[in-house]
């Protein structure tokens, strides 16, 4: 657009909220309450006049809710006055989330925060924003539309792949739609054909509002850029109203986008397992009338579950764990025992990263620059504590039920169970099964019908990765790397890992150490090669327990004695239920069924976070539910592959039980015992 033809410029001010990352989550929220929010209010009162607004602070609705819940009465009233005068406004979504980690009920709770604020201040919010996370699920659209949100702005991390979609489009599914504005950074310039321009002034992660002098410079620059335009600070709602005028001319997108950061959801399988079980219990409690959405206990539970889905999962690894040197297992364990690290642990080969980070490191640590393993780990315990806080107000009976759902012990094989052999038929009460060479179920014959099903259920594999796989992924996925290298490689790569020649890519499959049967239950103990457990971090002990019903199968996998390692690793479980009819599988994300074959280019075609998988057959519905591990890779094991190939489903689905690919603020290692449960259920149309 010719800048001289621009009639109106709406300037939107926003700080990117990380509930963590720059420090402990509690400290970050405390800084917003004691410093940033009061400073934003003071600035708005200082610079805004009846004729021109130069500063309107916009935030996700959660910060406003949190402030009102924790601020002193006089401070809360000052914010209310700023809101009434239009100096502070919230967006429709509470915060930036890994959206497909949520179910629809939690997503509705997220949106209810802005609705309650709207009711209190007589507004009608029609726009929402999320920043940093590169993509979200199409399953978000029905929830937004039902909540009256018609405009969604998505700003992408500046070194992450941007999905191949128009900058402005209508995102549609099942008769619902929202207009999406996609930016290749936190907030870009968007020009409309009606002469309106959106200009973002986006502060860095957890950064303070601008100064009056910065505002003067900004508005002077904008007046030169748009000489004939009215220039005012405003809100995304203001821009959304202008978008209505050109909405019908926008292109339509009906495909899934997905989240290319979603692998982070499997960095703490213990936390996610408890989170998933609480989500499931919450649904049961609501259906039985044991809790209502208005109950304070429900509100407290949902707030804390929302904070788990929020996209920040700890403190920044490149600021708070200054160690890109100790990658092999022995060195890592020694460094972790010593606890304190210094800039020396960057290694001589990572000095460009240290140089780029030094100003920030001095700001956060002072001189000398040091960090601590235990302090870094404490940030992940703080995230796990959301579970405890969420349950803290539940009635005693529901609290006991929740605690019971999270407790597990390693299975003990009953003395009356009968020893069996692999590769030979095992006759149970209702079915005859065969166990393959890697401990997986390879066939099931139903006694009632005589039908035999050849399949592959419960095949476990442990995968390790070396510097080549990590670097190849970093360079193929990232963008603007020369500009952002000093922070993007610690976030998305493993600096220095390539020098560790003994850390290589490998796939380790187990063998069945023992098989025992009792009625309809099968116990299979699995063993891995010593290299997988001693050099790397594969669990030393693993058992699967199968329960075969007439129309359903329940399986649980347990592991224990897993060592923590810093180098990248993954544990997978394959489920190939319908090898002869794979094309009808659908992914349930946020309560919306989506095809794994219709995903935009440069979205996430490799890995999805699902509530369950469904296949509508001619005779009935087949569902595959992973109760604890929500990440699934269709067709193949894809963790470090970033190509745009959409896999076929002849090999079924590969559930990602654990990985530590992520840097940023996620857990970098895992050593706890685990349990993962899966249900396969068939419902006949008859």
C-alpha positions as CSV (number, residue, x, y, z in Angstrom):
1,X,0.0,0.0,0.0
2,X,1.1,3.6,-0.8
3,X,1.9,5.0,2.7
4,X,0.6,8.4,1.7
5,X,-2.8,6.7,1.1
6,X,-3.0,5.4,4.7
7,X,-5.8,7.0,6.6
8,X,-5.5,5.5,10.0
9,X,-2.7,3.8,12.0
10,X,-3.6,1.8,15.1
11,X,-0.6,1.3,17.3
12,X,-0.8,-1.8,19.6
13,X,1.5,-2.0,22.6
14,X,2.2,-5.4,24.1
15,X,4.8,-7.2,26.2
16,X,5.3,-10.9,25.6
17,X,4.4,-12.7,28.8
18,X,6.5,-15.8,29.7
19,X,5.3,-17.1,33.1
20,X,8.8,-18.2,33.8
21,X,11.8,-18.1,31.4
22,X,13.4,-14.9,32.6
23,X,13.1,-16.2,36.2
24,X,10.9,-18.3,38.4
25,X,7.3,-18.0,37.5
26,X,6.3,-16.6,40.8
27,X,9.0,-13.9,40.5
28,X,7.9,-13.0,37.0
29,X,4.3,-12.5,38.0
30,X,5.4,-10.5,41.1
31,X,7.4,-8.2,38.8
32,X,4.4,-7.6,36.6
33,X,2.3,-6.8,39.7
34,X,4.7,-4.6,41.5
35,X,6.4,-2.9,38.6
36,X,5.2,-3.4,35.0
37,X,1.4,-3.0,35.5
38,X,1.7,0.1,37.7
39,X,4.3,1.6,35.3
40,X,2.0,1.0,32.4
41,X,-0.8,2.7,34.1
42,X,1.4,5.7,35.2
43,X,2.7,6.0,31.6
44,X,-0.8,6.0,30.1
45,X,-2.1,8.6,32.5
46,X,1.0,10.7,31.8
47,X,1.0,10.7,28.0
48,X,-2.7,10.3,26.9
49,X,-4.8,13.3,26.3
50,X,-8.5,13.8,25.3
51,X,-7.2,14.4,21.7
52,X,-4.7,11.6,21.3
53,X,-3.9,8.3,23.0
54,X,-0.2,7.6,22.8
55,X,-0.2,4.5,25.0
56,X,-2.7,1.7,25.6
57,X,-1.2,-1.4,27.2
58,X,-2.7,-4.7,25.9
59,X,-2.2,-8.0,27.7
60,X,-3.6,-11.5,27.8
61,X,-6.5,-11.6,30.2
62,X,-4.7,-13.8,32.8
63,X,-2.4,-11.0,33.9
64,X,-5.4,-8.7,34.6
65,X,-7.1,-11.5,36.6
66,X,-3.9,-12.3,38.5
67,X,-3.4,-8.6,39.4
68,X,-6.9,-8.2,40.7
69,X,-6.5,-11.4,42.7
70,X,-3.2,-10.2,44.3
71,X,-2.9,-6.4,44.3
72,X,-3.7,-4.2,47.2
73,X,-7.2,-2.6,47.0
74,X,-5.9,0.9,46.2
75,X,-3.7,-0.5,43.4
76,X,-6.5,-2.6,42.0
77,X,-8.7,0.5,41.9
78,X,-6.1,2.4,40.0
79,X,-6.0,-0.3,37.4
80,X,-9.8,-0.3,37.2
81,X,-9.7,3.4,36.5
82,X,-7.1,2.9,33.7
83,X,-9.4,0.2,32.2
84,X,-12.4,2.5,32.3
85,X,-10.4,5.2,30.6
86,X,-9.3,2.8,27.8
87,X,-5.6,2.8,28.9
88,X,-5.3,-0.9,29.6
89,X,-7.1,-3.7,27.7
90,X,-7.0,-7.5,27.6
91,X,-7.1,-9.9,24.8
92,X,-9.7,-12.7,24.4
93,X,-7.2,-15.5,25.3
94,X,-5.6,-15.6,28.7
95,X,-2.0,-16.3,27.7
96,X,0.1,-18.0,25.0
97,X,-0.4,-21.8,25.2
98,X,0.5,-25.0,23.6
99,X,-3.1,-25.0,22.5
100,X,-3.5,-28.6,21.5
101,X,-2.3,-29.8,24.9
102,X,-5.7,-28.5,26.2
103,X,-9.1,-30.1,26.0
104,X,-12.2,-28.1,25.0
105,X,-13.3,-27.5,28.6
106,X,-9.9,-26.0,29.5
107,X,-9.9,-23.9,26.4
108,X,-13.4,-22.6,27.3
109,X,-12.1,-21.8,30.8
110,X,-9.2,-19.8,29.2
111,X,-11.7,-17.8,27.2
112,X,-14.0,-17.3,30.2
113,X,-11.4,-15.1,32.0
114,X,-11.8,-12.4,29.4
115,X,-15.6,-12.9,29.4
116,X,-15.7,-12.2,33.2
117,X,-13.6,-9.1,32.7
118,X,-15.9,-8.0,29.9
119,X,-18.9,-8.4,32.1
120,X,-17.3,-6.4,34.9
121,X,-16.3,-3.5,32.7
122,X,-19.0,-3.6,30.1
123,X,-16.8,-4.5,27.1
124,X,-17.2,-7.1,24.4
125,X,-13.8,-8.4,23.4
126,X,-13.6,-9.7,19.8
127,X,-9.9,-10.3,19.3
128,X,-7.2,-12.5,20.8
129,X,-3.4,-12.9,20.5
130,X,-0.8,-15.5,21.1
131,X,2.9,-14.9,20.5
132,X,6.1,-17.0,20.1
133,X,4.6,-20.5,19.6
134,X,4.8,-20.9,15.8
135,X,1.4,-22.6,15.3
136,X,-1.8,-23.7,16.8
137,X,-4.5,-26.3,16.1
138,X,-7.6,-25.8,13.9
139,X,-9.4,-27.2,17.0
140,X,-9.1,-23.7,18.5
141,X,-11.4,-22.1,16.0
142,X,-14.8,-23.5,17.3
143,X,-14.0,-22.4,20.8
144,X,-13.0,-18.9,19.7
145,X,-16.1,-18.5,17.5
146,X,-18.4,-19.8,20.3
147,X,-16.9,-17.2,22.6
148,X,-17.5,-14.3,20.2
149,X,-13.8,-14.0,19.2
150,X,-13.6,-13.1,15.5
151,X,-10.0,-12.0,15.1
152,X,-6.8,-13.9,16.1
153,X,-3.3,-12.5,15.8
154,X,-0.5,-15.0,15.9
155,X,3.1,-13.8,16.1
156,X,5.9,-16.4,15.5
157,X,9.2,-16.7,17.2
158,X,11.7,-15.0,15.0
159,X,13.9,-18.0,14.4
160,X,11.1,-20.6,14.0
161,X,9.5,-21.8,10.8
162,X,6.5,-19.9,9.7
163,X,3.5,-22.0,8.5
164,X,2.7,-21.4,4.8
165,X,-0.5,-19.4,5.1
166,X,-1.6,-16.0,4.0
167,X,-0.8,-13.1,6.3
168,X,-4.5,-12.5,6.7
169,X,-7.1,-15.3,6.2
170,X,-10.3,-16.8,7.3
171,X,-9.7,-20.1,9.2
172,X,-12.7,-22.3,9.0
173,X,-14.0,-25.7,10.2
174,X,-17.5,-27.1,10.7
175,X,-19.3,-23.9,9.9
176,X,-17.2,-21.9,12.4
177,X,-14.5,-19.3,11.5
178,X,-12.1,-16.7,12.8
179,X,-10.0,-14.2,10.9
180,X,-6.3,-14.9,11.5
181,X,-3.4,-12.4,11.1
182,X,-0.1,-14.3,10.9
183,X,3.2,-12.5,11.5
184,X,6.7,-13.8,11.1
185,X,7.7,-12.2,14.4
186,X,5.9,-11.1,17.6
187,X,3.9,-8.5,15.7
188,X,4.4,-7.1,12.1
189,X,2.8,-4.3,10.1
190,X,-0.5,-5.3,8.6
191,X,-2.1,-3.1,5.9
192,X,-5.8,-3.3,5.0
193,X,-7.3,-2.2,1.6
194,X,-9.5,0.3,3.5
195,X,-6.6,2.4,4.4
196,X,-6.1,1.1,8.0
197,X,-2.7,-0.1,9.2
198,X,-1.8,-2.1,12.3
199,X,1.6,-1.3,13.8
200,X,2.9,-3.3,16.7
201,X,5.2,-2.0,19.4
202,X,6.2,-5.3,21.0
203,X,8.4,-5.4,24.0
204,X,10.8,-8.3,24.6
205,X,10.0,-11.3,26.9
206,X,8.8,-10.0,30.3
207,X,10.1,-6.5,29.5
208,X,9.0,-3.2,31.0
209,X,6.6,-0.8,29.2
210,X,8.4,1.9,27.1
211,X,9.4,5.3,28.4
212,X,7.7,8.6,27.4
213,X,10.8,9.4,25.3
214,X,10.5,6.1,23.4
215,X,6.9,7.0,22.7
216,X,7.8,10.4,21.3
217,X,10.4,8.8,19.0
218,X,7.9,6.2,17.8
219,X,5.1,8.6,17.0
220,X,7.5,10.9,15.3
221,X,8.8,8.1,13.1
222,X,5.2,6.9,12.3
223,X,4.2,10.5,11.4
224,X,7.0,10.5,8.8
225,X,6.1,7.1,7.6
226,X,2.3,7.8,7.2
227,X,2.1,11.6,6.6
228,X,-1.6,11.7,6.0
229,X,-2.8,9.3,8.6
230,X,-4.4,9.6,12.0
231,X,-2.1,7.8,14.4
232,X,-3.4,6.6,17.7
233,X,-2.6,3.9,20.3
234,X,-5.4,1.3,20.3
235,X,-6.3,-2.3,20.8
236,X,-6.6,-5.4,18.6
237,X,-10.4,-4.9,18.9
238,X,-10.0,-1.6,17.1
239,X,-8.2,-3.3,14.3
240,X,-10.7,-6.2,14.3
241,X,-13.5,-3.8,13.6
242,X,-11.7,-2.5,10.6
243,X,-11.1,-6.1,9.4
244,X,-14.8,-6.7,9.3
245,X,-15.0,-4.3,6.3
246,X,-12.8,-6.5,4.2
247,X,-13.5,-9.9,5.7
248,X,-15.4,-11.3,2.7
249,X,-12.4,-10.7,0.4
250,X,-10.0,-12.7,2.5
251,X,-8.7,-16.1,1.4
252,X,-10.1,-19.2,3.3
253,X,-7.9,-21.9,4.9
254,X,-9.5,-25.1,6.1
255,X,-6.4,-27.2,6.9
256,X,-4.7,-27.8,10.2
257,X,-1.6,-25.8,11.1
258,X,-0.3,-27.5,14.2
259,X,2.5,-26.6,16.6
260,X,6.1,-27.3,15.6
261,X,7.2,-26.8,19.2
262,X,4.8,-29.5,20.5
263,X,7.6,-32.0,21.2
264,X,8.2,-30.0,24.4
265,X,5.0,-31.5,25.9
266,X,6.9,-34.9,26.3
267,X,9.9,-33.5,28.2
268,X,8.2,-34.0,31.6
269,X,6.0,-37.1,31.1
270,X,5.3,-37.4,34.9
271,X,3.8,-33.9,35.0
272,X,1.8,-34.4,31.7
273,X,0.5,-37.7,32.9
274,X,-0.9,-36.2,36.1
275,X,-2.3,-33.2,34.0
276,X,-4.0,-35.5,31.6
277,X,-5.5,-37.6,34.4
278,X,-6.9,-34.5,36.1
279,X,-8.4,-33.3,32.8
280,X,-10.2,-36.7,32.5
281,X,-11.3,-36.7,36.1
282,X,-12.7,-33.2,35.8
283,X,-14.9,-34.4,32.9
284,X,-16.2,-37.2,35.1
285,X,-16.9,-34.9,38.0
286,X,-18.8,-32.4,35.8
287,X,-20.9,-35.2,34.3
288,X,-21.8,-36.7,37.7
289,X,-22.5,-33.3,39.2
290,X,-19.7,-33.7,41.8
291,X,-18.4,-30.3,40.9
292,X,-19.7,-27.3,38.9
293,X,-18.0,-24.7,36.8
294,X,-18.9,-22.0,39.3
295,X,-17.3,-23.8,42.2
296,X,-14.2,-22.1,43.6
297,X,-12.5,-25.5,43.6
298,X,-13.2,-25.9,39.9
299,X,-11.9,-22.4,39.1
300,X,-8.7,-23.1,41.1
301,X,-8.2,-26.4,39.4
302,X,-8.6,-25.0,35.9
303,X,-6.4,-22.0,36.5
304,X,-3.5,-24.2,37.5
305,X,-4.1,-26.6,34.6
306,X,-4.1,-23.6,32.3
307,X,-0.7,-22.7,33.7
308,X,0.6,-26.1,32.7
309,X,-0.6,-25.6,29.1
310,X,1.0,-22.1,29.1
311,X,4.0,-22.2,26.8
312,X,6.7,-21.5,29.4
313,X,7.9,-24.6,31.3
314,X,10.8,-23.4,33.4
315,X,13.7,-21.0,33.3
316,X,15.8,-20.2,30.2
317,X,18.5,-22.8,29.7
318,X,20.9,-20.4,28.1
319,X,20.7,-18.0,31.0
320,X,20.3,-20.4,34.0
321,X,22.2,-23.5,33.0
322,X,25.5,-22.3,31.5
323,X,26.7,-25.7,30.4
324,X,27.1,-26.6,26.7
325,X,30.2,-28.8,27.5
326,X,29.1,-31.8,29.5
327,X,27.1,-33.8,27.1
328,X,28.3,-37.4,27.7
329,X,26.7,-39.2,30.6
330,X,29.7,-39.4,32.9
331,X,30.6,-35.7,32.5
332,X,27.0,-34.7,32.9
333,X,26.6,-36.6,36.2
334,X,29.8,-35.0,37.5
335,X,28.7,-31.5,36.5
336,X,25.3,-32.0,38.1
337,X,26.9,-33.2,41.3
338,X,29.2,-30.2,41.4
339,X,26.1,-28.1,40.7
340,X,27.6,-24.7,40.0
341,X,28.7,-23.8,36.5
342,X,30.3,-20.8,35.0
343,X,30.8,-19.2,31.6
344,X,33.7,-21.5,31.1
345,X,31.2,-24.3,30.6
346,X,30.1,-22.8,27.3
347,X,33.3,-24.3,25.9
348,X,35.8,-22.7,23.7
349,X,33.8,-23.6,20.6
350,X,30.7,-21.7,21.8
351,X,32.3,-18.3,22.4
352,X,30.1,-16.6,19.8
353,X,27.1,-17.7,21.8
354,X,28.7,-16.4,25.0
355,X,29.5,-13.1,23.3
356,X,26.0,-12.6,22.1
357,X,24.5,-13.5,25.5
358,X,27.0,-11.7,27.7
359,X,25.1,-8.5,28.3
360,X,22.0,-10.4,29.3
361,X,24.0,-12.8,31.5
362,X,25.6,-9.9,33.3
363,X,22.1,-8.4,33.8
364,X,20.8,-11.7,35.3
365,X,23.8,-13.0,37.2
366,X,26.3,-10.2,37.7
367,X,30.0,-10.7,37.5
368,X,31.3,-13.5,37.7
369,X,28.6,-15.2,35.6
370,X,27.5,-18.5,37.3
371,X,24.5,-20.8,37.3
372,X,23.3,-23.8,39.2
373,X,21.8,-27.2,38.1
374,X,19.6,-27.3,41.2
375,X,18.3,-23.8,40.7
376,X,17.5,-24.7,37.1
377,X,15.7,-27.9,38.2
378,X,13.8,-26.0,40.8
379,X,12.0,-24.1,38.0
380,X,10.6,-27.3,36.7
381,X,9.5,-28.4,40.1
382,X,7.7,-25.0,40.3
383,X,5.8,-26.0,37.2
384,X,4.9,-29.4,38.7
385,X,3.6,-27.6,41.7
386,X,0.7,-26.3,39.7
387,X,-0.8,-29.8,40.0
388,X,-0.7,-29.7,43.8
389,X,-2.1,-26.1,43.8
390,X,-4.8,-27.2,41.4
391,X,-6.0,-30.0,43.7
392,X,-5.6,-28.0,46.9
393,X,-9.2,-26.8,47.1
394,X,-10.9,-30.0,45.9
395,X,-13.4,-31.6,48.3
396,X,-11.8,-34.5,50.2
397,X,-13.5,-37.2,48.2
398,X,-12.4,-35.7,44.9
399,X,-8.9,-35.0,46.2
400,X,-8.5,-38.6,47.2
401,X,-9.7,-39.8,43.8
402,X,-7.2,-37.5,42.1
403,X,-4.3,-38.6,44.2
404,X,-5.2,-42.3,43.7
405,X,-5.3,-41.8,39.9
406,X,-1.7,-40.5,40.0
407,X,-0.2,-43.2,42.2
408,X,1.3,-46.3,40.6
409,X,3.7,-49.1,41.4
410,X,5.7,-51.4,39.3
411,X,3.7,-54.5,38.5
412,X,4.3,-57.8,40.3
413,X,3.6,-60.9,38.2
414,X,1.2,-63.2,40.1
415,X,2.6,-66.5,41.1
416,X,-0.4,-68.3,39.4
417,X,0.4,-66.7,36.0
418,X,1.6,-69.3,33.5
419,X,4.9,-68.8,31.7
420,X,4.5,-68.5,27.9
421,X,6.8,-68.3,24.8
422,X,7.1,-65.6,22.2
423,X,6.2,-66.3,18.5
424,X,3.7,-69.0,19.6
425,X,-0.1,-68.8,20.2
426,X,-1.0,-67.9,23.8
427,X,-4.5,-68.9,24.7
428,X,-6.3,-66.6,27.1
429,X,-9.9,-66.7,28.3
430,X,-11.5,-64.7,25.5
431,X,-8.7,-64.4,22.9
432,X,-5.6,-66.1,21.6
433,X,-2.6,-63.8,21.0
434,X,0.9,-63.9,19.7
435,X,3.9,-62.0,21.1
436,X,6.5,-60.9,18.6
437,X,10.3,-60.9,18.9
438,X,10.3,-57.4,20.4
439,X,7.6,-58.0,22.9
440,X,4.8,-56.5,20.9
441,X,1.4,-58.1,20.2
442,X,1.4,-59.3,16.6
443,X,-2.0,-61.1,16.3
444,X,-5.3,-61.5,18.2
445,X,-7.9,-64.1,17.5
446,X,-11.3,-63.6,19.2
447,X,-12.8,-66.8,20.5
448,X,-16.4,-65.5,20.1
449,X,-16.1,-64.9,16.3
450,X,-13.0,-66.8,15.3
451,X,-11.7,-63.6,13.6
452,X,-8.0,-63.1,13.6
453,X,-6.4,-59.7,13.4
454,X,-2.8,-59.3,12.3
455,X,-1.4,-56.1,13.8
456,X,1.4,-54.5,15.8
457,X,0.5,-53.3,19.3
458,X,2.8,-52.0,22.0
459,X,6.2,-52.1,20.2
460,X,8.6,-50.0,22.3
461,X,11.8,-48.5,20.8
462,X,14.5,-46.3,22.4
463,X,16.1,-43.8,20.1
464,X,19.3,-41.7,20.6
465,X,20.5,-38.8,18.5
466,X,23.9,-37.3,17.9
467,X,25.2,-33.9,16.9
468,X,24.6,-34.4,13.2
469,X,20.8,-35.1,13.6
470,X,20.5,-32.1,15.9
471,X,22.4,-29.7,13.7
472,X,20.6,-30.9,10.5
473,X,17.3,-30.3,12.2
474,X,18.4,-26.9,13.5
475,X,19.5,-25.6,10.1
476,X,16.6,-27.0,8.2
477,X,13.9,-25.8,10.6
478,X,15.4,-22.4,11.7
479,X,15.4,-19.1,9.8
480,X,17.4,-15.9,10.1
481,X,20.0,-17.9,11.9
482,X,23.0,-15.6,11.2
483,X,21.2,-12.9,13.0
484,X,19.8,-15.0,15.8
485,X,22.4,-17.7,16.2
486,X,23.6,-16.8,19.7
487,X,20.2,-17.5,21.2
488,X,18.5,-19.8,18.7
489,X,21.1,-22.6,18.8
490,X,20.8,-23.0,22.6
491,X,17.0,-22.9,22.2
492,X,16.7,-25.3,19.2
493,X,20.0,-27.1,19.1
494,X,22.6,-28.6,21.4
495,X,25.7,-26.4,21.1
496,X,28.9,-28.5,21.3
497,X,27.2,-31.9,21.0
498,X,28.7,-32.5,17.5
499,X,32.1,-32.8,19.1
500,X,31.0,-35.8,21.1
501,X,31.8,-38.6,18.6
502,X,30.6,-41.4,21.0
503,X,27.0,-39.9,21.1
504,X,25.4,-41.2,17.9
505,X,22.0,-41.9,16.4
506,X,20.7,-45.3,17.3
507,X,17.5,-47.3,17.6
508,X,17.3,-49.9,20.3
509,X,14.5,-52.5,20.3
510,X,13.8,-54.7,23.4
511,X,13.4,-58.5,23.6
512,X,10.9,-60.2,25.8
513,X,12.6,-61.5,28.9
514,X,9.5,-63.3,30.1
515,X,5.8,-63.7,29.2
516,X,3.1,-64.7,31.6
517,X,-0.6,-65.2,31.2
518,X,-3.5,-65.3,33.7
519,X,-7.1,-65.5,32.4
520,X,-7.3,-62.4,30.0
521,X,-4.2,-60.7,31.3
522,X,-0.7,-60.9,29.8
523,X,2.5,-59.7,31.5
524,X,5.6,-59.1,29.3
525,X,8.9,-58.0,30.8
526,X,11.3,-56.3,28.3
527,X,15.0,-56.0,28.2
528,X,17.3,-53.7,26.2
529,X,20.9,-53.9,25.1
530,X,23.3,-52.8,27.9
531,X,24.6,-50.0,25.6
532,X,21.2,-48.3,25.6
533,X,21.0,-48.3,29.4
534,X,24.6,-47.8,30.4
535,X,26.0,-45.4,27.8
536,X,22.6,-43.7,27.3
537,X,19.4,-43.4,29.3
538,X,17.1,-46.2,28.4
539,X,15.1,-47.6,31.4
540,X,16.8,-50.8,32.8
541,X,13.4,-52.4,33.6
542,X,10.2,-52.3,31.6
543,X,7.0,-54.3,31.7
544,X,3.8,-54.2,29.7
545,X,0.5,-55.4,31.1
546,X,-2.3,-56.3,28.8
547,X,-6.0,-56.8,29.6
548,X,-8.1,-58.2,26.8
549,X,-11.9,-57.6,26.9
550,X,-14.4,-58.7,24.3
551,X,-14.5,-55.3,22.5
552,X,-11.6,-53.5,24.2
553,X,-8.0,-53.7,25.1
554,X,-6.3,-52.0,28.0
555,X,-2.5,-51.8,28.1
556,X,-0.1,-50.3,30.6
557,X,3.6,-49.8,30.2
558,X,5.8,-49.3,33.2
559,X,9.5,-48.4,33.4
560,X,11.9,-47.9,36.2
561,X,15.6,-47.4,36.8
562,X,16.1,-44.8,34.1
563,X,19.3,-42.7,34.2
564,X,19.2,-39.0,33.5
565,X,21.3,-38.0,30.4
566,X,21.7,-34.6,28.8
567,X,22.2,-35.8,25.2
568,X,19.0,-36.2,23.1
569,X,16.9,-39.3,23.5
570,X,13.3,-40.5,22.8
571,X,11.1,-43.4,23.9
572,X,8.4,-44.5,21.4
573,X,5.5,-46.9,21.5
574,X,4.0,-48.1,18.2
575,X,0.3,-48.9,17.9
576,X,-0.9,-50.3,14.5
577,X,-4.5,-51.3,15.1
578,X,-5.8,-51.3,11.5
579,X,-2.9,-52.0,9.1
580,X,-5.4,-52.8,6.3
581,X,-7.6,-49.7,6.7
582,X,-5.5,-46.7,7.9
583,X,-6.9,-43.9,5.8
584,X,-9.9,-43.0,8.0
585,X,-8.1,-42.2,11.2
586,X,-8.8,-38.8,12.7
587,X,-7.0,-36.8,15.4
588,X,-9.1,-35.4,18.3
589,X,-7.6,-32.0,19.2
590,X,-9.5,-29.8,21.6
591,X,-12.6,-31.8,20.9
592,X,-12.4,-31.3,17.1
593,X,-11.7,-34.3,14.8
594,X,-9.0,-33.4,12.2
595,X,-7.4,-35.4,9.4
596,X,-3.6,-36.1,9.7
597,X,-3.5,-35.7,5.9
598,X,-4.7,-32.1,5.6
599,X,-2.0,-29.9,7.2
600,X,-0.6,-26.7,5.7
601,X,3.0,-26.7,4.4
602,X,5.5,-25.8,7.2
603,X,2.9,-26.6,9.8
604,X,3.5,-29.6,12.0
605,X,3.0,-32.6,9.7
606,X,5.1,-34.9,11.9
607,X,3.8,-34.7,15.5
608,X,0.5,-34.0,17.1
609,X,-0.9,-33.6,20.6
610,X,-4.2,-35.5,20.7
611,X,-7.0,-36.4,23.2
612,X,-7.5,-39.7,21.2
613,X,-7.6,-41.2,17.7
614,X,-10.8,-42.2,16.1
615,X,-11.6,-44.4,13.0
616,X,-15.2,-44.6,11.8
617,X,-15.6,-48.0,10.1
618,X,-18.6,-49.3,8.3
619,X,-19.5,-51.6,11.2
620,X,-18.7,-49.2,14.0
621,X,-16.2,-46.8,15.6
622,X,-12.7,-47.7,16.7
623,X,-10.9,-45.4,19.2
624,X,-7.3,-45.4,20.4
625,X,-6.7,-43.4,23.6
626,X,-3.4,-42.7,25.3
627,X,-4.3,-41.6,28.8
628,X,-0.9,-40.3,29.8
629,X,1.2,-39.6,26.7
630,X,-0.6,-37.2,24.3
631,X,2.1,-36.9,21.5
632,X,1.7,-39.1,18.5
633,X,3.7,-39.3,15.2
634,X,1.6,-40.7,12.4
635,X,3.2,-43.3,10.2
636,X,6.8,-43.1,11.4
637,X,9.0,-42.0,14.3
638,X,9.5,-38.4,13.5
639,X,11.2,-36.2,16.1
640,X,14.2,-34.5,14.3
641,X,12.7,-34.7,10.8
642,X,11.4,-31.3,9.6
643,X,10.5,-32.1,6.0
644,X,7.0,-31.5,4.6
645,X,6.3,-35.1,3.8
646,X,2.9,-36.3,5.1
647,X,3.4,-40.0,6.1
648,X,1.1,-42.8,5.1
649,X,-0.3,-44.8,8.0
650,X,0.5,-48.4,7.0
651,X,2.7,-48.6,10.1
652,X,0.1,-47.0,12.4
653,X,0.9,-44.4,15.0
654,X,4.0,-43.9,17.2
655,X,3.4,-42.4,20.6
656,X,6.2,-40.2,21.9
657,X,6.5,-41.2,25.5
658,X,9.5,-39.0,26.3
659,X,12.1,-36.8,24.5
660,X,14.5,-34.0,25.4
661,X,14.9,-32.3,22.0
662,X,13.9,-28.9,23.4
663,X,16.2,-26.4,24.8
664,X,14.6,-23.1,25.8
665,X,13.0,-23.6,29.3
666,X,12.0,-27.2,29.2
667,X,13.4,-30.1,31.3
668,X,16.6,-31.3,29.9
669,X,16.7,-34.8,31.4
670,X,14.3,-37.2,33.0
671,X,15.0,-40.1,35.5
672,X,11.7,-40.9,37.2
673,X,9.7,-44.2,37.1
674,X,6.7,-44.0,34.7
675,X,3.4,-45.5,33.8
676,X,1.6,-45.1,30.5
677,X,-1.9,-46.4,29.8
678,X,-3.6,-47.0,26.5
679,X,-7.2,-48.0,25.6
680,X,-8.4,-49.5,22.3
681,X,-12.1,-49.7,22.2
682,X,-14.6,-50.7,19.5
683,X,-18.2,-49.6,19.5
684,X,-20.5,-51.4,17.0
685,X,-23.1,-49.6,15.0
686,X,-25.5,-52.3,16.0
